[in-house]
Amino acid sequence: MRTRSNPNLRPGILGLGLALLLALPPEEAFAQGAPGPPKAAKEPAPPLFPRHRRGTYRDRQGLETIDATPQSPPLETDDPTVPEPGEYEINLFTAADLSKGAQSVDLLFIDANYGVLPKFAGHELPTQVKFEIPVTSSREHGEPFTHGVGAAKFGLKFNFYTNDHRGLAIAVYPQVEFEAPGTGAVQKGLAERGQTLVLPLLVAKEFHYFTFVANGTVSKPVHDPERESTTTMSVGFGRAFTRKVALMMELNNESSADFKDNHLLLLNVGVIHGVRGIIAYAKAGHSLSSDDGFGHTYLGVGLKFMLNRRRP
C-alpha cells in the first residue's frame, strides 16, 4: 500500500534544508561545485609588543628608539633579553659603593657580551655569552685604599621564552665568579676565596606605559666554608620619556639564604641616553636599610657599545 505524502510538510522540509545549507561553512556547502579562485591567506595580527633590541631599536614607525627595559648596567636588576647573534655588547663603566664603614670604587668595569643562537632538540635558543672583570679600589674605615683587579665573572644567559603578543620574556643566567689567575685579588681583599655560583631567574613584562622586570637570584660559595649562601630579590620599572632618553628605578634586597640576617635593601634610579650604537647611562641610589648599621650611597656612569649590529 502506497503512502501519500503530506503537501503541508514540504515547505517545512524545504525551510529546514535551507537553514542547514546556510549553517554550513562555504567550503563544505559548495564542496561538490566547481572550485573557485584560491583565497589569500589571512595575515596574522602584528604583535602587541614588538620585540626590543638591546641599546636602541626601530619602532613600528621606523624611528630609532631607546630600550627602556630596566637592565644591568646601570641597575643591579637585569633583563632577560640577549644581543642578536653575532652582535657584541660592551659596557665600560665606573661605579662606587660609599659608606662610613667602607668604600669600594670600580675604577673601570669591563662587561663584554656576545650573542649566539645555538639549537637544542631542533629549537633555537637565544643566548648571551658574558665575561666581566673590574679594576677596583677599596678600603675599610681608616685604612688606605687597595688597588687591583677584582673578581672576574663568566656566565651564559638563556632567553628560553619570549612572547611578543603577551609582552613577556623569561631567562636563566647561570654564572661563576672567581679570582682571575695571577691577580692576587684574594690576598688584596678584592675578591672572595674560592668561587661563587650565581643562578638568577629573570622575568620582564611589557605594559602600555612602562616595562616591569623582576629578578630572583641564589648565590652559593664553593671552596670557602666561611661564607654562606645569599639570596637577592629585585624589581625594576622603566619608561622612555623621549625616543633617546629613558628613566628606570629598582628596589633590590640582598640577604642570607634563610632571609634571617645580612639584609641590605637599596633603591637605585638610572637614566639612559642613546644614539645609534652608543648609549650613555648613569645611576644614583641609597640603601634604605642595612644590617651593617651604615648608610650606603651608590653612584655610577658608563657607556654601552653595540658592535657588529645588523641594521633592520
Protein Blocks (a to p, Z undefined) as FASTA:
>chain_A
ZZdddfklmmmmmmmmmmmmmmpcfklmmmmmccddddddddddddfbdcddehiacdfk
opacddfbdcddfbfbdcfbdcdehiacddddddddddfkbccddfbacdddddddddee
hiacdddddddddddddddehiacdeddddddddddddfbccfknopacdddddddddde
hklmmmnopacehiddddddddddddfkbccdddddddddehiakbccdddddddddddf
bfkbccdddddddddfklpgopacdddddddddehjbccdddddddfbdfklpacddddd
dddddehiacZZ
